[in-house]
Amino acid sequence: MAAPRTNCAGQTRRDWLRMGSFGLFGAGWSMDRLLAAEVSASAAVSASSGGSGQPGGDVSLIYLFLHGGLSTIDTFDLKPNAPSEFAGPFKPMATATPGMQIVDQLPALAAQSRHFSLIRSFRHANSDHGPADHYMFTGYLPQPGFNANLTPNNQRPSIGSILSKLQGPRGSVPPYVCLPQIHPSTGAAYLGATAAPFGIDADPNSPNFAVRDVLPPLTLPADRLQARRELLTQVDRFQKSAEMAANRHAQSVGVFRQKAFELMTSPAAKQAFDIHAEPAKLRDEYGRHSLGQSCLMARRLVEAGVRCVTIDHSNWDTHDNNFRVLQETLLPQLNTALAALFRDLADRGMLRKTLVVVTGEFGRTPRINKNAGRDHWGPSFTVLVGGGGLAGGTIVGASDARAERPITDPIGPEDLMATIVSCLGLNPREEFITPDGRPVSVVNNGRPIRQLL
């Protein structure tokens, strides 16, 4: 068995899985109990407009997070004329968009360039995994007391939780899904558990892939499932007589149980999570690896009505052997997965209604280190965005001759969040009122990126 993958902070992927969904109607905390446990906190949070949660539009978000930090000087912003200790061995290639070049390791993606744009002047001032993760998922740099080892670790709500809170679900599928596991910074913070992500906690590339809490155990017949539900209803009648006097939110337990039961028995939800229903040829086009099948699953989920899907893909933390790891593993997978995603969304007429964002928590040092790797680098990197009605085939900003700093149009996480929120039809200036009465802006003073709108 392969050793667990870690980033340089020493956490394995398994360390990040503690926030996932829980088994329904069994021992311990079930999904409905998990949601109801935090309903008091969630109920105390409202939008300044009254918390109506009116949908702002029909655009969904696929947020592909390249966990560890993609080396964009080796992918989307090559500097072939820089000194050899910066440039590396890879070469730029032309894309389908005149004037746009990306690395020659991504030929299939290059053919889809009309569908995406590159923000080459992205930057922020933090090069530590945990705080930078939080910054890129929320638009807020964490404050003193932040603990990156918690899951969730959010001081501010993630973009998916914001969408979940303000727009709510479409149909029987959850509004916010994380796969193949929950990232520590995808939490809801003060928005409460009703805005938290639904965690799949399973690899869609596995032959035995199945999603907990959507399908009941195969050994549980339908009549026994219904019998359990009826028994829980009887227990609730007894509990509520005592609980209602002490907890005015006790009745909410039943509401969340109903939602959980509907998810588990909904044909639409079952279909959305059944990746085995996809043709083998299409699955091959995405790539028979975790990233490829996660991107395919993301397309299925937004097609079914999920508002935000976050894909957490490791391990891009290439301190050692950066070029070998990129060439042999990471870039071939990214090439097939992302190219197929854009092509598939376009072929289905979904691209205008699906915003795709591809980023890590930061970039990597322009100067190659002694281990043929690159270290953390927040001051300059590239973010890829496409679909959602944004301009395609566009380059925003530029970095200097060694990709060390932006030289035009510096863009930060606040601006990315403002762009996402605006693209999805929400007001970037909207505020949440936290349980202690503080108004907190959805977007932290960012401005939508004008070149993309």
C-alpha positions, 0 to 999 in steps of 0.5 A: 500500500502506498504511503499517505500523501502529505504536504510539507506541514506533515498532514496526510490526506486522512488528517483532513477528513474529519469533517465529512458526512456521518452515517444516517439512522445509525449509531453516533451523529447522523447527518440530520443530527449534525445539522440540527446541532448547530441550528441555533448558531445558524439561525442567529446569522442573517443577511443584512437584507433580511436573510431572504436567501433569494437566488441571485442566478442560475450559475454554479461554481466548480472550484478546483483547488490544487492543494499544495500550490501549483507552479505557475511559472512551469504551467501558465506563465512560463519565462523561457528567456529567464536565467536557467535557475528560474526558467526550468526545462519546460517549453511554452506552446501556442494555444487556440487563442492567439497570443496565449501560451501555456506549457507544452505539457498541457496540449489538450487544455491548450486546445480549449483556451477559448473557454478560459482566461488566465489571471497572471498578476495574482498575488497575496502576502502569505506563503504558509499553507494553512493561512493561504488556504483560508485566504483563497477559500474565503477572501479573508486572511485569518486573524490571530488564534487561527488553527490550521490543524482544525477541520473545519478551521474557518474564521470566515465562511468559504465561498461555497458556504456563502452560496449555500446560505444565500441561495439555498438548495435546488431540488433534492441535492445538497447546495454545496459538495466537497470531493473527494474529501473535505478541505479544512478551509471549506467550512461555514464558520458563523453561518452554521451547519446548514451552510456546511459542505456535504463531504463525499469522502470517497474517490470517484475513481475507485471501482467500488465508489459509492456515496454515504448518506445517499444510498442506504446500506445494501443489506437494509431492505426498503421496509426496514428503512421505513420502519426505522423512520417510523420508530424515530418519529415515535421517539421524537414525540417523546423527546420533544415534550421535554426538549421544547421547554428547554430548546426552542429549536428542538423541532428543527431536528425533525426538519433536518431528519426529513431533508436527510431522508429525502436525500437518501431516497431521492432518485435525482440525488442517487442519479447525480452521485452515480458516476458509474452511469457515465459512458466508459468512453467519457470517463476515459476522456476525463482520465481514470484517476482521482482528478479526472473522475472528480471533475466528471463527478463535479459536472454531474453534480452541477448538472443536477443542481448543486450550486458549488462543488469544491475539488481538493486535489493533492499533492502539488507541494513540489519542494523536491523533484518538481519537474519530474513530478509535474511531467510524470503525474500531475500535469498529464492528469490536469491536462486530461481532466480540465480539458475534458471538463471544459469540452464537456460543459461546452458540448452540453450547453452548460459552460455559460452557467458554470463558473470554473476556478482553478487555483492553489493556495499560492504559487511556487518560487521562481528560483529553483531550489537545490532539490530540483524543486520550488518552494512556496510563493505567494507574491506572484502566481496565476489563477485560471477561470472559465465559463460562467459568462466571463470572458474567455481567451483573455490574459489579465495582468502580467508578471515580471521577467522572472515571475517574481512580482506582478507588474500590471493589474495586481489581483488578490483573493478579495478580488477573486471572491468579488468576481465569483460572487458577482458572476453568480448574481449576488451582491459583493457588498452584502453583509452577514450579521454574526451571532454576536451582532457584528456585520461582516461583509460577504466580500472583503473590500474586493472588486470584480475583475473588470477585464473578465466581466 
